[in-house]
């Protein structure tokens, strides 16, 4: 995948991840380009975004609300975690619809 396409797809996934502000800033573009240059598979980044969003949603109902994520860098540790010990693809197929259900308007 060309860097331009990779960065566009990654930033679109970031922008639509639950808990993010939806805005993309220059440091986000730079990090996306660095991930491409490192050869990080786009699927690994998308999986990391899904995993982090699911973890944020799994908090107790009475817990104070979390702040909006304003930087792609927030996901860096989870990206590294997914690269180091990737969960099975079935796990992400399980998580994605549950995240969509929790974030859709009621």
CNS distance restraints for C-alpha pairs under 8 A (distance, minus, plus):
assign (resid   1 and name CA) (resid   5 and name CA) 6.49 0.50 0.50
assign (resid   1 and name CA) (resid   6 and name CA) 6.17 0.50 0.50
assign (resid   2 and name CA) (resid   6 and name CA) 6.14 0.50 0.50
assign (resid   3 and name CA) (resid   7 and name CA) 5.98 0.50 0.50
assign (resid   3 and name CA) (resid  33 and name CA) 6.71 0.50 0.50
assign (resid   3 and name CA) (resid  36 and name CA) 6.27 0.50 0.50
assign (resid   3 and name CA) (resid  37 and name CA) 7.94 0.50 0.50
assign (resid   4 and name CA) (resid   8 and name CA) 6.13 0.50 0.50
assign (resid   5 and name CA) (resid   9 and name CA) 6.07 0.50 0.50
assign (resid   6 and name CA) (resid  10 and name CA) 6.02 0.50 0.50
assign (resid   6 and name CA) (resid  32 and name CA) 7.82 0.50 0.50
assign (resid   6 and name CA) (resid  33 and name CA) 7.96 0.50 0.50
assign (resid   6 and name CA) (resid  36 and name CA) 6.82 0.50 0.50
assign (resid   6 and name CA) (resid  42 and name CA) 6.94 0.50 0.50
assign (resid   7 and name CA) (resid  11 and name CA) 5.97 0.50 0.50
assign (resid   7 and name CA) (resid  29 and name CA) 6.84 0.50 0.50
assign (resid   7 and name CA) (resid  32 and name CA) 5.40 0.50 0.50
assign (resid   7 and name CA) (resid  33 and name CA) 6.07 0.50 0.50
assign (resid   7 and name CA) (resid  36 and name CA) 7.50 0.50 0.50
assign (resid   8 and name CA) (resid  12 and name CA) 6.08 0.50 0.50
assign (resid   9 and name CA) (resid  13 and name CA) 6.21 0.50 0.50
assign (resid  10 and name CA) (resid  14 and name CA) 6.16 0.50 0.50
assign (resid  10 and name CA) (resid  32 and name CA) 6.77 0.50 0.50
assign (resid  10 and name CA) (resid  42 and name CA) 6.82 0.50 0.50
assign (resid  10 and name CA) (resid  45 and name CA) 7.33 0.50 0.50
assign (resid  10 and name CA) (resid  46 and name CA) 7.22 0.50 0.50
assign (resid  11 and name CA) (resid  15 and name CA) 5.91 0.50 0.50
assign (resid  11 and name CA) (resid  24 and name CA) 7.12 0.50 0.50
assign (resid  11 and name CA) (resid  28 and name CA) 7.66 0.50 0.50
assign (resid  11 and name CA) (resid  29 and name CA) 7.39 0.50 0.50
assign (resid  11 and name CA) (resid  32 and name CA) 7.33 0.50 0.50
assign (resid  12 and name CA) (resid  16 and name CA) 6.28 0.50 0.50
assign (resid  13 and name CA) (resid  17 and name CA) 6.14 0.50 0.50
assign (resid  13 and name CA) (resid  46 and name CA) 6.63 0.50 0.50
assign (resid  13 and name CA) (resid  49 and name CA) 7.78 0.50 0.50
assign (resid  14 and name CA) (resid  20 and name CA) 7.35 0.50 0.50
assign (resid  14 and name CA) (resid  22 and name CA) 7.56 0.50 0.50
assign (resid  14 and name CA) (resid  49 and name CA) 6.98 0.50 0.50
assign (resid  14 and name CA) (resid  72 and name CA) 6.90 0.50 0.50
assign (resid  15 and name CA) (resid  20 and name CA) 6.55 0.50 0.50
assign (resid  15 and name CA) (resid  21 and name CA) 7.25 0.50 0.50
assign (resid  15 and name CA) (resid  22 and name CA) 4.33 0.50 0.50
assign (resid  15 and name CA) (resid  23 and name CA) 6.36 0.50 0.50
assign (resid  15 and name CA) (resid  24 and name CA) 6.96 0.50 0.50
assign (resid  16 and name CA) (resid  20 and name CA) 7.30 0.50 0.50
assign (resid  16 and name CA) (resid  22 and name CA) 6.38 0.50 0.50
assign (resid  17 and name CA) (resid  22 and name CA) 7.96 0.50 0.50
assign (resid  17 and name CA) (resid  49 and name CA) 6.69 0.50 0.50
assign (resid  17 and name CA) (resid  50 and name CA) 7.33 0.50 0.50
assign (resid  17 and name CA) (resid  53 and name CA) 6.92 0.50 0.50
assign (resid  18 and name CA) (resid  53 and name CA) 6.04 0.50 0.50
assign (resid  18 and name CA) (resid  99 and name CA) 7.77 0.50 0.50
assign (resid  18 and name CA) (resid 103 and name CA) 6.85 0.50 0.50
assign (resid  19 and name CA) (resid  53 and name CA) 6.85 0.50 0.50
assign (resid  19 and name CA) (resid  67 and name CA) 7.98 0.50 0.50
assign (resid  19 and name CA) (resid  68 and name CA) 5.49 0.50 0.50
assign (resid  19 and name CA) (resid  69 and name CA) 5.90 0.50 0.50
assign (resid  20 and name CA) (resid  68 and name CA) 5.45 0.50 0.50
assign (resid  20 and name CA) (resid  69 and name CA) 4.43 0.50 0.50
assign (resid  20 and name CA) (resid  70 and name CA) 6.10 0.50 0.50
assign (resid  20 and name CA) (resid  71 and name CA) 7.98 0.50 0.50
assign (resid  21 and name CA) (resid  68 and name CA) 5.86 0.50 0.50
assign (resid  21 and name CA) (resid  69 and name CA) 6.06 0.50 0.50
assign (resid  21 and name CA) (resid  70 and name CA) 5.77 0.50 0.50
assign (resid  23 and name CA) (resid  70 and name CA) 7.40 0.50 0.50
assign (resid  24 and name CA) (resid  28 and name CA) 6.14 0.50 0.50
assign (resid  24 and name CA) (resid  29 and name CA) 7.37 0.50 0.50
assign (resid  24 and name CA) (resid  71 and name CA) 7.74 0.50 0.50
assign (resid  25 and name CA) (resid  29 and name CA) 6.63 0.50 0.50
assign (resid  25 and name CA) (resid  71 and name CA) 7.71 0.50 0.50
assign (resid  26 and name CA) (resid  30 and name CA) 6.27 0.50 0.50
assign (resid  27 and name CA) (resid  31 and name CA) 6.12 0.50 0.50
assign (resid  27 and name CA) (resid  71 and name CA) 7.82 0.50 0.50
assign (resid  28 and name CA) (resid  32 and name CA) 6.16 0.50 0.50
assign (resid  28 and name CA) (resid  71 and name CA) 6.34 0.50 0.50
assign (resid  28 and name CA) (resid  72 and name CA) 5.33 0.50 0.50
assign (resid  28 and name CA) (resid  73 and name CA) 7.11 0.50 0.50
assign (resid  29 and name CA) (resid  33 and name CA) 6.21 0.50 0.50
assign (resid  30 and name CA) (resid  34 and name CA) 6.19 0.50 0.50
assign (resid  31 and name CA) (resid  35 and name CA) 6.17 0.50 0.50
assign (resid  31 and name CA) (resid  72 and name CA) 7.41 0.50 0.50
assign (resid  31 and name CA) (resid  73 and name CA) 7.27 0.50 0.50
assign (resid  32 and name CA) (resid  36 and name CA) 6.38 0.50 0.50
assign (resid  33 and name CA) (resid  37 and name CA) 6.20 0.50 0.50
assign (resid  34 and name CA) (resid  38 and name CA) 6.13 0.50 0.50
assign (resid  35 and name CA) (resid  39 and name CA) 6.34 0.50 0.50
assign (resid  35 and name CA) (resid  40 and name CA) 5.42 0.50 0.50
assign (resid  36 and name CA) (resid  40 and name CA) 5.82 0.50 0.50
assign (resid  36 and name CA) (resid  41 and name CA) 7.65 0.50 0.50
assign (resid  40 and name CA) (resid  44 and name CA) 6.97 0.50 0.50
assign (resid  40 and name CA) (resid  45 and name CA) 7.48 0.50 0.50
assign (resid  41 and name CA) (resid  45 and name CA) 6.81 0.50 0.50
assign (resid  42 and name CA) (resid  46 and name CA) 6.23 0.50 0.50
assign (resid  43 and name CA) (resid  47 and name CA) 5.98 0.50 0.50
assign (resid  44 and name CA) (resid  48 and name CA) 6.13 0.50 0.50
assign (resid  44 and name CA) (resid  79 and name CA) 6.80 0.50 0.50
assign (resid  44 and name CA) (resid  82 and name CA) 6.39 0.50 0.50
assign (resid  44 and name CA) (resid  83 and name CA) 6.69 0.50 0.50
assign (resid  44 and name CA) (resid  86 and name CA) 7.98 0.50 0.50
assign (resid  45 and name CA) (resid  49 and name CA) 6.26 0.50 0.50
assign (resid  45 and name CA) (resid  79 and name CA) 5.75 0.50 0.50
assign (resid  46 and name CA) (resid  50 and name CA) 6.29 0.50 0.50
assign (resid  47 and name CA) (resid  51 and name CA) 6.09 0.50 0.50
assign (resid  47 and name CA) (resid  82 and name CA) 7.42 0.50 0.50
assign (resid  47 and name CA) (resid  92 and name CA) 6.56 0.50 0.50
assign (resid  48 and name CA) (resid  52 and name CA) 6.07 0.50 0.50
assign (resid  48 and name CA) (resid  75 and name CA) 7.04 0.50 0.50
assign (resid  48 and name CA) (resid  78 and name CA) 5.45 0.50 0.50
assign (resid  48 and name CA) (resid  79 and name CA) 5.06 0.50 0.50
assign (resid  48 and name CA) (resid  81 and name CA) 7.99 0.50 0.50
assign (resid  48 and name CA) (resid  82 and name CA) 6.15 0.50 0.50
assign (resid  49 and name CA) (resid  53 and name CA) 6.13 0.50 0.50
assign (resid  49 and name CA) (resid  75 and name CA) 6.68 0.50 0.50
assign (resid  49 and name CA) (resid  78 and name CA) 7.73 0.50 0.50
assign (resid  49 and name CA) (resid  79 and name CA) 7.79 0.50 0.50
assign (resid  50 and name CA) (resid  54 and name CA) 6.12 0.50 0.50
assign (resid  50 and name CA) (resid  92 and name CA) 7.24 0.50 0.50
assign (resid  50 and name CA) (resid  95 and name CA) 7.19 0.50 0.50
assign (resid  50 and name CA) (resid  96 and name CA) 6.67 0.50 0.50
assign (resid  50 and name CA) (resid  99 and name CA) 7.89 0.50 0.50
assign (resid  51 and name CA) (resid  55 and name CA) 6.19 0.50 0.50
assign (resid  51 and name CA) (resid  78 and name CA) 7.65 0.50 0.50
assign (resid  51 and name CA) (resid  92 and name CA) 7.64 0.50 0.50
assign (resid  51 and name CA) (resid  95 and name CA) 7.69 0.50 0.50
assign (resid  52 and name CA) (resid  56 and name CA) 6.28 0.50 0.50
assign (resid  52 and name CA) (resid  75 and name CA) 7.13 0.50 0.50
assign (resid  52 and name CA) (resid  78 and name CA) 6.73 0.50 0.50
assign (resid  53 and name CA) (resid  57 and name CA) 6.29 0.50 0.50
assign (resid  53 and name CA) (resid  99 and name CA) 7.45 0.50 0.50
assign (resid  54 and name CA) (resid  58 and name CA) 6.22 0.50 0.50
assign (resid  54 and name CA) (resid  95 and name CA) 7.02 0.50 0.50
assign (resid  54 and name CA) (resid  99 and name CA) 6.38 0.50 0.50
assign (resid  55 and name CA) (resid  59 and name CA) 7.28 0.50 0.50
assign (resid  56 and name CA) (resid  66 and name CA) 7.98 0.50 0.50
assign (resid  57 and name CA) (resid  99 and name CA) 7.93 0.50 0.50
assign (resid  59 and name CA) (resid  63 and name CA) 6.70 0.50 0.50
assign (resid  69 and name CA) (resid  74 and name CA) 7.02 0.50 0.50
assign (resid  70 and name CA) (resid  74 and name CA) 7.89 0.50 0.50
assign (resid  72 and name CA) (resid  76 and name CA) 7.29 0.50 0.50
assign (resid  75 and name CA) (resid  79 and name CA) 6.15 0.50 0.50
assign (resid  76 and name CA) (resid  80 and name CA) 6.27 0.50 0.50
assign (resid  77 and name CA) (resid  81 and name CA) 6.14 0.50 0.50
assign (resid  78 and name CA) (resid  82 and name CA) 6.13 0.50 0.50
assign (resid  79 and name CA) (resid  83 and name CA) 6.23 0.50 0.50
assign (resid  80 and name CA) (resid  84 and name CA) 6.06 0.50 0.50
assign (resid  81 and name CA) (resid  85 and name CA) 6.11 0.50 0.50
assign (resid  81 and name CA) (resid  86 and name CA) 7.33 0.50 0.50
assign (resid  82 and name CA) (resid  86 and name CA) 4.51 0.50 0.50
assign (resid  82 and name CA) (resid  87 and name CA) 6.85 0.50 0.50
assign (resid  87 and name CA) (resid  91 and name CA) 6.67 0.50 0.50
assign (resid  87 and name CA) (resid  92 and name CA) 7.97 0.50 0.50
assign (resid  88 and name CA) (resid  92 and name CA) 7.28 0.50 0.50
assign (resid  89 and name CA) (resid  93 and name CA) 6.39 0.50 0.50
assign (resid  90 and name CA) (resid  94 and name CA) 6.15 0.50 0.50
assign (resid  91 and name CA) (resid  95 and name CA) 6.30 0.50 0.50
assign (resid  92 and name CA) (resid  96 and name CA) 6.02 0.50 0.50
assign (resid  93 and name CA) (resid  97 and name CA) 7.38 0.50 0.50
assign (resid  94 and name CA) (resid  98 and name CA) 7.18 0.50 0.50
assign (resid  95 and name CA) (resid  99 and name CA) 6.24 0.50 0.50
assign (resid  96 and name CA) (resid 100 and name CA) 6.29 0.50 0.50
assign (resid  97 and name CA) (resid 101 and name CA) 6.09 0.50 0.50
assign (resid  98 and name CA) (resid 102 and name CA) 6.21 0.50 0.50
assign (resid  99 and name CA) (resid 103 and name CA) 6.23 0.50 0.50
assign (resid 100 and name CA) (resid 104 and name CA) 5.98 0.50 0.50
